[in-house]
Amino acid sequence: MSKSVLAAAALSAGLCFATSSQAGPAQDALSACLVKSTTPADNVILADWIFAVISLHSSVSSMASISDSQRETLNRNAGVLFTRLVSEDCGPELKAAVEKEGTDAVGEAFGKLGEMAMTDLMSDPKVQAGTEAMSAYIDQDKITAAVMGKSAK
């Protein structure tokens, strides 16, 4: 597997599918560096790219219209950001994480970065209002019954 393919896979897996494994010190240092090195504008690039990637899934693709040129721009912007983060901002931390904890540590570290970008996205007042709109359809009695270990009628 080429290094560029490995890098893209680690970025994609980390940003979109982070798991909760036990982090080692090198992974923690890389995560901290990535978070510290990203600006609010970088977070927008990450959130936009994550949205564009997720929108490719067959269950939601009909709800998003991203043109090929927009998708190319989003991929380019994310690629430039990824390159800057791992080659300029956090190169020593990347090297240490790979040497001491393996390539999975890189995906996990980028997962933390993806979580931060998604937290920023979800904190937007319009997004929060959109998530709250679902509460009109939640059956509190059934939830209470489930918590109490009872069958809801």
Rosetta constraint file for C-alpha pairs under 8 A:
AtomPair CA 1 CA 5 HARMONIC 6.49 0.50
AtomPair CA 1 CA 6 HARMONIC 6.52 0.50
AtomPair CA 2 CA 6 HARMONIC 6.17 0.50
AtomPair CA 3 CA 7 HARMONIC 6.01 0.50
AtomPair CA 4 CA 8 HARMONIC 6.13 0.50
AtomPair CA 5 CA 9 HARMONIC 6.04 0.50
AtomPair CA 6 CA 10 HARMONIC 6.06 0.50
AtomPair CA 7 CA 11 HARMONIC 6.10 0.50
AtomPair CA 8 CA 12 HARMONIC 6.00 0.50
AtomPair CA 9 CA 13 HARMONIC 5.87 0.50
AtomPair CA 10 CA 14 HARMONIC 5.72 0.50
AtomPair CA 10 CA 103 HARMONIC 7.45 0.50
AtomPair CA 10 CA 104 HARMONIC 7.44 0.50
AtomPair CA 10 CA 106 HARMONIC 6.29 0.50
AtomPair CA 10 CA 107 HARMONIC 4.52 0.50
AtomPair CA 10 CA 110 HARMONIC 7.64 0.50
AtomPair CA 11 CA 15 HARMONIC 5.92 0.50
AtomPair CA 11 CA 82 HARMONIC 7.68 0.50
AtomPair CA 11 CA 106 HARMONIC 7.80 0.50
AtomPair CA 11 CA 107 HARMONIC 5.97 0.50
AtomPair CA 11 CA 110 HARMONIC 6.10 0.50
AtomPair CA 12 CA 16 HARMONIC 5.90 0.50
AtomPair CA 12 CA 17 HARMONIC 7.63 0.50
AtomPair CA 12 CA 107 HARMONIC 7.82 0.50
AtomPair CA 13 CA 17 HARMONIC 5.05 0.50
AtomPair CA 13 CA 18 HARMONIC 6.53 0.50
AtomPair CA 13 CA 107 HARMONIC 5.91 0.50
AtomPair CA 13 CA 111 HARMONIC 7.50 0.50
AtomPair CA 14 CA 18 HARMONIC 4.94 0.50
AtomPair CA 14 CA 106 HARMONIC 7.40 0.50
AtomPair CA 14 CA 107 HARMONIC 3.95 0.50
AtomPair CA 14 CA 108 HARMONIC 5.31 0.50
AtomPair CA 14 CA 109 HARMONIC 6.84 0.50
AtomPair CA 14 CA 110 HARMONIC 4.66 0.50
AtomPair CA 14 CA 111 HARMONIC 3.95 0.50
AtomPair CA 14 CA 112 HARMONIC 7.65 0.50
AtomPair CA 14 CA 114 HARMONIC 7.14 0.50
AtomPair CA 15 CA 50 HARMONIC 7.37 0.50
AtomPair CA 15 CA 107 HARMONIC 7.49 0.50
AtomPair CA 15 CA 110 HARMONIC 5.53 0.50
AtomPair CA 15 CA 111 HARMONIC 4.50 0.50
AtomPair CA 15 CA 112 HARMONIC 7.50 0.50
AtomPair CA 15 CA 113 HARMONIC 6.82 0.50
AtomPair CA 15 CA 114 HARMONIC 4.36 0.50
AtomPair CA 15 CA 115 HARMONIC 7.31 0.50
AtomPair CA 16 CA 50 HARMONIC 6.90 0.50
AtomPair CA 16 CA 111 HARMONIC 6.94 0.50
AtomPair CA 16 CA 114 HARMONIC 6.90 0.50
AtomPair CA 17 CA 111 HARMONIC 7.01 0.50
AtomPair CA 18 CA 107 HARMONIC 7.16 0.50
AtomPair CA 18 CA 108 HARMONIC 5.83 0.50
AtomPair CA 18 CA 110 HARMONIC 7.91 0.50
AtomPair CA 18 CA 111 HARMONIC 4.61 0.50
AtomPair CA 18 CA 112 HARMONIC 7.48 0.50
AtomPair CA 19 CA 108 HARMONIC 6.93 0.50
AtomPair CA 19 CA 111 HARMONIC 7.63 0.50
AtomPair CA 20 CA 108 HARMONIC 7.97 0.50
AtomPair CA 21 CA 108 HARMONIC 7.89 0.50
AtomPair CA 23 CA 27 HARMONIC 5.88 0.50
AtomPair CA 23 CA 28 HARMONIC 6.25 0.50
AtomPair CA 23 CA 105 HARMONIC 7.45 0.50
AtomPair CA 23 CA 108 HARMONIC 8.00 0.50
AtomPair CA 24 CA 28 HARMONIC 6.13 0.50
AtomPair CA 24 CA 101 HARMONIC 7.09 0.50
AtomPair CA 25 CA 29 HARMONIC 6.10 0.50
AtomPair CA 26 CA 30 HARMONIC 6.22 0.50
AtomPair CA 26 CA 93 HARMONIC 6.80 0.50
AtomPair CA 26 CA 96 HARMONIC 5.99 0.50
AtomPair CA 26 CA 97 HARMONIC 4.67 0.50
AtomPair CA 26 CA 100 HARMONIC 6.88 0.50
AtomPair CA 26 CA 101 HARMONIC 7.04 0.50
AtomPair CA 27 CA 31 HARMONIC 6.04 0.50
AtomPair CA 27 CA 93 HARMONIC 7.95 0.50
AtomPair CA 27 CA 97 HARMONIC 5.33 0.50
AtomPair CA 27 CA 101 HARMONIC 7.22 0.50
AtomPair CA 27 CA 105 HARMONIC 5.37 0.50
AtomPair CA 27 CA 106 HARMONIC 6.93 0.50
AtomPair CA 27 CA 108 HARMONIC 7.48 0.50
AtomPair CA 27 CA 109 HARMONIC 5.97 0.50
AtomPair CA 28 CA 32 HARMONIC 6.08 0.50
AtomPair CA 28 CA 109 HARMONIC 7.17 0.50
AtomPair CA 29 CA 33 HARMONIC 6.11 0.50
AtomPair CA 29 CA 93 HARMONIC 6.28 0.50
AtomPair CA 30 CA 34 HARMONIC 6.10 0.50
AtomPair CA 30 CA 90 HARMONIC 6.79 0.50
AtomPair CA 30 CA 93 HARMONIC 4.93 0.50
AtomPair CA 30 CA 94 HARMONIC 6.02 0.50
AtomPair CA 30 CA 97 HARMONIC 6.82 0.50
AtomPair CA 30 CA 106 HARMONIC 7.69 0.50
AtomPair CA 30 CA 109 HARMONIC 6.14 0.50
AtomPair CA 31 CA 35 HARMONIC 6.19 0.50
AtomPair CA 31 CA 109 HARMONIC 4.48 0.50
AtomPair CA 31 CA 110 HARMONIC 6.79 0.50
AtomPair CA 31 CA 112 HARMONIC 6.31 0.50
AtomPair CA 31 CA 113 HARMONIC 6.98 0.50
AtomPair CA 32 CA 36 HARMONIC 5.96 0.50
AtomPair CA 33 CA 37 HARMONIC 5.87 0.50
AtomPair CA 33 CA 89 HARMONIC 7.49 0.50
AtomPair CA 33 CA 90 HARMONIC 5.92 0.50
AtomPair CA 33 CA 93 HARMONIC 7.38 0.50
AtomPair CA 34 CA 38 HARMONIC 6.34 0.50
AtomPair CA 34 CA 85 HARMONIC 6.57 0.50
AtomPair CA 34 CA 89 HARMONIC 7.72 0.50
AtomPair CA 34 CA 90 HARMONIC 6.66 0.50
AtomPair CA 34 CA 109 HARMONIC 7.68 0.50
AtomPair CA 34 CA 110 HARMONIC 7.49 0.50
AtomPair CA 34 CA 113 HARMONIC 6.53 0.50
AtomPair CA 35 CA 112 HARMONIC 7.79 0.50
AtomPair CA 35 CA 113 HARMONIC 5.82 0.50
AtomPair CA 35 CA 116 HARMONIC 7.61 0.50
AtomPair CA 37 CA 85 HARMONIC 7.11 0.50
AtomPair CA 37 CA 89 HARMONIC 6.43 0.50
AtomPair CA 37 CA 90 HARMONIC 7.91 0.50
AtomPair CA 38 CA 42 HARMONIC 5.51 0.50
AtomPair CA 38 CA 43 HARMONIC 6.74 0.50
AtomPair CA 38 CA 85 HARMONIC 7.99 0.50
AtomPair CA 39 CA 43 HARMONIC 6.38 0.50
AtomPair CA 40 CA 44 HARMONIC 6.51 0.50
AtomPair CA 41 CA 45 HARMONIC 6.48 0.50
AtomPair CA 42 CA 46 HARMONIC 6.28 0.50
AtomPair CA 42 CA 81 HARMONIC 7.18 0.50
AtomPair CA 43 CA 47 HARMONIC 6.05 0.50
AtomPair CA 43 CA 116 HARMONIC 7.72 0.50
AtomPair CA 43 CA 117 HARMONIC 4.97 0.50
AtomPair CA 43 CA 120 HARMONIC 7.45 0.50
AtomPair CA 44 CA 48 HARMONIC 5.94 0.50
AtomPair CA 44 CA 117 HARMONIC 7.16 0.50
AtomPair CA 44 CA 121 HARMONIC 7.92 0.50
AtomPair CA 45 CA 49 HARMONIC 6.11 0.50
AtomPair CA 45 CA 74 HARMONIC 7.26 0.50
AtomPair CA 45 CA 77 HARMONIC 6.64 0.50
AtomPair CA 45 CA 78 HARMONIC 6.24 0.50
AtomPair CA 46 CA 50 HARMONIC 6.03 0.50
AtomPair CA 46 CA 78 HARMONIC 6.40 0.50
AtomPair CA 46 CA 114 HARMONIC 7.11 0.50
AtomPair CA 46 CA 117 HARMONIC 6.25 0.50
AtomPair CA 47 CA 51 HARMONIC 6.09 0.50
AtomPair CA 47 CA 114 HARMONIC 7.78 0.50
AtomPair CA 47 CA 117 HARMONIC 5.62 0.50
AtomPair CA 47 CA 118 HARMONIC 6.24 0.50
AtomPair CA 47 CA 121 HARMONIC 6.70 0.50
AtomPair CA 48 CA 52 HARMONIC 6.18 0.50
AtomPair CA 48 CA 74 HARMONIC 6.96 0.50
AtomPair CA 49 CA 53 HARMONIC 6.15 0.50
AtomPair CA 49 CA 74 HARMONIC 5.54 0.50
AtomPair CA 49 CA 75 HARMONIC 6.66 0.50
AtomPair CA 49 CA 78 HARMONIC 6.56 0.50
AtomPair CA 50 CA 54 HARMONIC 6.09 0.50
AtomPair CA 51 CA 55 HARMONIC 5.97 0.50
AtomPair CA 52 CA 56 HARMONIC 6.87 0.50
AtomPair CA 52 CA 66 HARMONIC 7.19 0.50
AtomPair CA 52 CA 71 HARMONIC 6.89 0.50
AtomPair CA 52 CA 74 HARMONIC 7.68 0.50
AtomPair CA 53 CA 57 HARMONIC 7.83 0.50
AtomPair CA 54 CA 60 HARMONIC 7.99 0.50
AtomPair CA 55 CA 60 HARMONIC 5.81 0.50
AtomPair CA 55 CA 61 HARMONIC 5.03 0.50
AtomPair CA 55 CA 63 HARMONIC 7.84 0.50
AtomPair CA 55 CA 64 HARMONIC 6.21 0.50
AtomPair CA 56 CA 60 HARMONIC 7.19 0.50
AtomPair CA 56 CA 61 HARMONIC 5.24 0.50
AtomPair CA 57 CA 61 HARMONIC 5.63 0.50
AtomPair CA 58 CA 62 HARMONIC 7.62 0.50
AtomPair CA 60 CA 64 HARMONIC 7.14 0.50
AtomPair CA 61 CA 65 HARMONIC 7.67 0.50
AtomPair CA 66 CA 70 HARMONIC 6.08 0.50
AtomPair CA 66 CA 71 HARMONIC 6.29 0.50
AtomPair CA 67 CA 71 HARMONIC 6.10 0.50
AtomPair CA 68 CA 72 HARMONIC 6.09 0.50
AtomPair CA 69 CA 73 HARMONIC 6.21 0.50
AtomPair CA 70 CA 74 HARMONIC 6.15 0.50
AtomPair CA 71 CA 75 HARMONIC 6.09 0.50
AtomPair CA 72 CA 76 HARMONIC 6.01 0.50
AtomPair CA 73 CA 77 HARMONIC 6.04 0.50
AtomPair CA 74 CA 78 HARMONIC 6.13 0.50
AtomPair CA 75 CA 79 HARMONIC 5.95 0.50
AtomPair CA 76 CA 80 HARMONIC 6.10 0.50
AtomPair CA 77 CA 81 HARMONIC 6.16 0.50
AtomPair CA 78 CA 82 HARMONIC 6.00 0.50
AtomPair CA 79 CA 83 HARMONIC 6.05 0.50
AtomPair CA 80 CA 84 HARMONIC 6.16 0.50
AtomPair CA 81 CA 85 HARMONIC 6.13 0.50
AtomPair CA 82 CA 86 HARMONIC 6.22 0.50
AtomPair CA 83 CA 87 HARMONIC 5.72 0.50
AtomPair CA 83 CA 88 HARMONIC 7.70 0.50
AtomPair CA 84 CA 88 HARMONIC 5.18 0.50
AtomPair CA 84 CA 89 HARMONIC 6.34 0.50
AtomPair CA 85 CA 89 HARMONIC 4.86 0.50
AtomPair CA 85 CA 90 HARMONIC 5.63 0.50
AtomPair CA 85 CA 91 HARMONIC 7.49 0.50
AtomPair CA 86 CA 90 HARMONIC 5.07 0.50
AtomPair CA 86 CA 91 HARMONIC 5.00 0.50
AtomPair CA 86 CA 94 HARMONIC 6.42 0.50
AtomPair CA 87 CA 91 HARMONIC 4.84 0.50
AtomPair CA 90 CA 94 HARMONIC 6.04 0.50
AtomPair CA 91 CA 95 HARMONIC 6.20 0.50
AtomPair CA 92 CA 96 HARMONIC 6.21 0.50
AtomPair CA 93 CA 97 HARMONIC 6.07 0.50
AtomPair CA 94 CA 98 HARMONIC 6.21 0.50
AtomPair CA 94 CA 106 HARMONIC 7.07 0.50
AtomPair CA 95 CA 99 HARMONIC 6.10 0.50
AtomPair CA 96 CA 100 HARMONIC 5.81 0.50
AtomPair CA 96 CA 101 HARMONIC 7.89 0.50
AtomPair CA 97 CA 101 HARMONIC 5.32 0.50
AtomPair CA 97 CA 102 HARMONIC 6.39 0.50
AtomPair CA 97 CA 103 HARMONIC 7.52 0.50
AtomPair CA 97 CA 105 HARMONIC 6.18 0.50
AtomPair CA 97 CA 106 HARMONIC 6.76 0.50
AtomPair CA 98 CA 102 HARMONIC 4.25 0.50
AtomPair CA 98 CA 103 HARMONIC 5.18 0.50
AtomPair CA 98 CA 105 HARMONIC 6.83 0.50
AtomPair CA 98 CA 106 HARMONIC 6.93 0.50
AtomPair CA 101 CA 105 HARMONIC 5.90 0.50
AtomPair CA 102 CA 106 HARMONIC 7.52 0.50
AtomPair CA 103 CA 107 HARMONIC 6.88 0.50
AtomPair CA 104 CA 108 HARMONIC 6.23 0.50
AtomPair CA 105 CA 109 HARMONIC 6.01 0.50
AtomPair CA 106 CA 110 HARMONIC 6.21 0.50
AtomPair CA 107 CA 111 HARMONIC 6.06 0.50
AtomPair CA 108 CA 112 HARMONIC 6.59 0.50
AtomPair CA 109 CA 113 HARMONIC 6.70 0.50
AtomPair CA 110 CA 114 HARMONIC 6.13 0.50
AtomPair CA 111 CA 115 HARMONIC 6.13 0.50
AtomPair CA 112 CA 116 HARMONIC 6.33 0.50
AtomPair CA 113 CA 117 HARMONIC 6.35 0.50
AtomPair CA 114 CA 118 HARMONIC 6.11 0.50
AtomPair CA 115 CA 119 HARMONIC 6.01 0.50
AtomPair CA 116 CA 120 HARMONIC 6.28 0.50
AtomPair CA 117 CA 121 HARMONIC 6.27 0.50
AtomPair CA 118 CA 122 HARMONIC 5.99 0.50
AtomPair CA 119 CA 123 HARMONIC 6.10 0.50
AtomPair CA 120 CA 124 HARMONIC 7.00 0.50
AtomPair CA 121 CA 127 HARMONIC 7.54 0.50
AtomPair CA 122 CA 127 HARMONIC 5.77 0.50
AtomPair CA 122 CA 128 HARMONIC 6.39 0.50
AtomPair CA 123 CA 127 HARMONIC 6.90 0.50
AtomPair CA 123 CA 128 HARMONIC 6.37 0.50
AtomPair CA 124 CA 128 HARMONIC 6.19 0.50
AtomPair CA 125 CA 129 HARMONIC 6.12 0.50
AtomPair CA 126 CA 130 HARMONIC 6.16 0.50
AtomPair CA 127 CA 131 HARMONIC 6.31 0.50
AtomPair CA 128 CA 132 HARMONIC 6.17 0.50
AtomPair CA 129 CA 133 HARMONIC 6.20 0.50
AtomPair CA 130 CA 134 HARMONIC 7.34 0.50
AtomPair CA 131 CA 135 HARMONIC 7.76 0.50
AtomPair CA 134 CA 138 HARMONIC 7.02 0.50
AtomPair CA 139 CA 143 HARMONIC 6.53 0.50
AtomPair CA 140 CA 144 HARMONIC 5.98 0.50
AtomPair CA 141 CA 145 HARMONIC 6.08 0.50
AtomPair CA 141 CA 152 HARMONIC 6.99 0.50
AtomPair CA 142 CA 146 HARMONIC 6.14 0.50
AtomPair CA 142 CA 151 HARMONIC 7.79 0.50
AtomPair CA 142 CA 152 HARMONIC 5.06 0.50
AtomPair CA 142 CA 153 HARMONIC 7.65 0.50
AtomPair CA 143 CA 147 HARMONIC 6.23 0.50
AtomPair CA 144 CA 148 HARMONIC 6.15 0.50
AtomPair CA 145 CA 149 HARMONIC 6.03 0.50
AtomPair CA 145 CA 150 HARMONIC 4.84 0.50
AtomPair CA 145 CA 151 HARMONIC 5.97 0.50
AtomPair CA 145 CA 152 HARMONIC 5.45 0.50
AtomPair CA 146 CA 150 HARMONIC 5.72 0.50
AtomPair CA 146 CA 151 HARMONIC 6.70 0.50
AtomPair CA 146 CA 152 HARMONIC 7.25 0.50
